[in-house]
Amino acid sequence: MRTIVGRALLEPPPEGAAIAIGTFDGVHLGHRALIAGAIESARRAGTEAVALTWDRHPSVTLRPDRVPPLLSSSDRKAELLRATGIDLLAVVAFDEEFSHLSPEEFVSSVLIEGLDARTVHVGHDWRFGHKAAGDVELLHKLGRDDGFDVFGVDLQEVSGQAVTSSRIRAAIGDGDVELARTLLGRPYDVDGMVVAGESRGKTLGYPTANLDIDPSLARPPIGIYAGVAQVAGLTRPAAISVGTNPTFETAGRVRVEAYLLDFAQEIYDERIRLEFWKRLRGEQRFDSSEELVEQMKRDVEATRAAVGNNR
């Protein structure tokens, strides 16, 4: 997959492009269906399959006081888009200047001059241009004038409801990481650096990796989760705590830490990926460290039962 970052650097593929357009936060099932349509069009016509997206969530520019928690960082989104099989990832800065382009200017400068669109694939309710003045009907009209076909794709559904980034955020916010996994088509994950903690887990026989996680990412509510950790080229089951360590602290900040099963390596300053598979329980305060250890043993057993060995 090639990547172009910046509207000024766009260059039309030699044989034109089949383009899927979207914010693609999380690259969920609906996004992948949209992109699959563009890939199919590209292979049929001998063009390049392109995913056109933005360098930030549009709300950062349009509604900075209402930016939703993100389902993927920019790097993770690029990784997930690469896995779809597209040929080119085009990333445009969604800044003030871009947000003021009229629908016609967007089509002319980005889709035609920038990428030589032959087919364009968008959600059926997609809006574009300054003040969201453009819709799929207008895109069809502009496509007829400029020589590209438009496919307005219906939203994917799971359990009778549309698969959307908003629905996934709500599921994660409720701690329903199993529903989030169904809608994403993969476990919800976060990346972060392993940083020094209080080392209490080590003294209790359960050393944990404390993660420094981008605060802009969605995070499940306080509780204990079964999941999987990927670090140093290895994959291990992980009992994950999102919480404040109430047994030892009265007003601690919320931390994300994980006990990796069957793992004994030193991983400070390593980047780790945590996948959330299942919520096990809420956070509890115990009267003694012995009671906490007994519960941690049960959490580890529950984690292994939920995710298996995952080596």
Buried (B, 14 or more C-beta within 10 A) or exposed (E): BEEBBEBEEBEBBEEBBBBBBBBBBBBBBBBBBBBBBBBBBBEEBEBBBBBBBBBBBBBBBBEEEEBBBBBBBBEBBBBBBBEBBBBBBBBBBBBEEBBEBBBBEBBBBBBBBBBBBBBBBBBEEBBBBBEEEBBBEBBBBBBEEEEBBBBBBEBBEBEEEBBBBEBBBBBBBEBBBBBBBBBBBBBBBBBBBBEEBBEBBEEBEBBBBBBEBEEEBBBBBBBBBBBBBBBBEEBBBBBBBBBBBBBEBEEEEEBBBBBBBEBEEEBEEEBBBBBBBBBBEEBEEBEEBEEBEEBBEEBBEBBBEBBEEBE
